[in-house]
Amino acid sequence: MKAEEIGLKDAQVRPVVDQLNDLLANYHIHYQKLRGCHWNVKGKSFFTLHAKFEELYTNAIATIDELAERILTLGKSPLSTYAEYIDTAEIEEIQTVGLQDIKMVEAILADFAALIDIERGIMEATSENGDDGTNDMINKFMQFKEKNTWMLRAFCNMS
């Protein structure tokens, strides 16, 4: 597929796709962090956080798929190796074995903040380039993280 087939020009799509690939790389690191938290959470909050982390990683893997498919829809190729993800991502891996539950939540909150920041940049680029389809998709992703940021901050008793 080519971008022209959906009414966009290649010059409009290129900056958006680069940012989408950045987001895709960051989501892969975030996804794996969520899996590690899910597997390794312990303590009094186990049942609550085990379920929450599963909800979040299930959402993250669906988001990853949507991002890759949108990049393909725009006529470009998504990043597809862990080497590319690690090299591209701003979000960093963490060791979740032995990490306290609150520290896990704080790490996820930091990821959410980084992802939202990237998404706001993408929304500016999509708005400037007339890419309403990508804008709508990214806005949906951002709203999910904004709501979950509120919930996780409440869990940690953060104001």
C-alpha positions, 0 to 999 in steps of 0.5 A: 500500500502507498500513502497516496491510496488513502489520500496522503502524500509521502512527504506528509507521511514520512515524519509521522512514520518515523515518530510511530516507529519510535513509539513502537520501539518504546512500547515494546520495552514498556510491554516487556517491563509490564510482563516482568512486573506481572511475573515478579510482583509479590506481597500484599498487593499481589492479586491487585497488581498481578491482574492490573499488570496483565490488563496493561500488557494485554492493552500494550500488545494490542497497541503494538499491533495497531501501531505496526499495522498503521505504519504499514497502512501508511506505506512504510515498514515497522521496526521489527527486531529487539535490537532496533527497539532497544536502540531506538527506545527512550524507555529503558529496561529494568530488572523486575525480580526483587523489585517492590510493588510500589517501585514497579508501579512507579516504573510503569508511571514513568513509562506512561509519562514518556509514552504520552509525551511521544504521543503528543508529539505524534498528534502535532505531526499528524495534525500538521500533515492532515493524518486524522486516522493516525491522530484518532488512533494515538489519541485513543492510546493516550486517553487509556494511559491518562486514565490509568495514570490517575488510577496507579497514582491513586494506588500509590497515594500520590497526589 
